[in-house]
Amino acid sequence: MTEQVSFTRQGVLAGFLATVPVALSIFIFGLVFGIVAGQKGLSALETVLMSGVVFAGASQMLAMELWHQPVPILTLGLAALIINLRYLMMTAALKPWLASLPPWKAYGTLYLIADENWAVSISQMRAGGCDAGFLLGSGLAIYSFWLVASLIGRLFGAVIEQPERFGLDFVSTAVFVALAVGLWRGRGEILPWLVAGSVALLVKWLLPGTWYLIAGGLAGSLVGAWRDVR
Amino acid sequence: MSADPASLWALDAATLGAILAMAAATYAVRAGGFWLISRVQPNRFVEAWLRQIPGALFVALIVPALVAGGPPFWAGGAVVLGVRVLTGNLLASLIAGSAAVALLRLAGFGS
């Protein structure tokens, strides 16, 4: 896989198409963000700018929680940094694809990494895919759905009442459950996955925010790596 | 909610500042993970660790979400897993799982 990594237009298209079903969950989330942004007094332009320039759902929702006048710029930047620390691990894991690209392509594509397209792409990489264009296309799918949904949510407010009535609040979790199937390579996964799940649960109960993700992901992956090289 | 131009086109300097601060912070971690790992001398442990990250992060994300969602989410998770393993179809598994959650809530299970 690491020998021949390409970056083609077909790869971009394949990544885009493979991610459209997943982008459905992003669309719902984007609508909700747009609605909340309107309630917090952001203009439509400001809402779209935030979605297009920051492009990180969880931290944008958190920013809306923390939003007040005067706007606490430093707090918001710091909060975004902390809630998104998981990206450090996520983009490190993309090394097999990114390392062989010219830096401008690698660092350009990295701008579009979000949980869902990372998940779809890492599954593709695991399955032996060797076209890193997939990552860009996957990111573009999530990006476009997120941007359009934020705008619609901001302009038309509460068109969709209580998304949970339709089980739509479950979609983002479902995405990860479905994609985890592709990551299962056998009984060797039991130990690291058990550690990751238990530590995540424990830390979620102890600490606020998304520290549980970092703690669970680090604990599980380190235990697994230690077991593998021992 | 009206067509008030200010609510559409207003751009406050502080809001723009917040957007740029959040974007810089987020891009720093997006690019930072790859940047850091590119500078680490590859060895067996690092390679093994990188291979283990995706699964561990997935599980750390899934388990607390399923637990917090109560019985409808547990059943929904099982349905997603079943449909995905049996059919291999991602979209079908998402729709079936969400439908299961909605139905169980209609039937009065969980929140």
Interface residues (C-beta under 8 A of the other chain):
Chain A: P21 V22 L24 S25 G38 L42 S43 A44 L45 E46 L49 M50 V53 V54 F55 A56 S59 Q60 A63 P70 V71 P72 I73 L74 L76 G77 L78 A80 L81 N84 L85 R86 Y87 L88 M89 M90 T91 A92 A93 L94 K95 P96 L98 A99 A106 Y107 L110 Y111 I113 D115 A119 I122 R126 G157 E164 R165 F166 G167 L168 F170 V171 S172 T173 A174 V175 F176 V177 A178 L179 A180 V181 L183 W184 E189 P192 W193 V195 A196 G197 V199 A200 L201 K204 Y212 L213 A215 G216 G217 L218 A219 G220 S221 L222 G224 A225 W226 D228 V229
Chain B: M1 A6 S7 L8 W9 A10 L11 D12 A14 T15 L16 G17 A18 I19 L20 A21 M22 A23 A24 A25 T26 Y27 A28 V29 R30 A31 G32 G33 F34 L36 I37 S38 R44 F45 A48 W49 L50 R51 Q52 I53 P54 G55 A56 L57 F58 V59 A60 L61 I62 V63 P64 A65 L66 V67 G69 P72 F73 G76 G77 V80 L81 R84 V85 L90 L91 S93 L94 G97 S98 A99 A100 V101 A102 L103 R105 S111
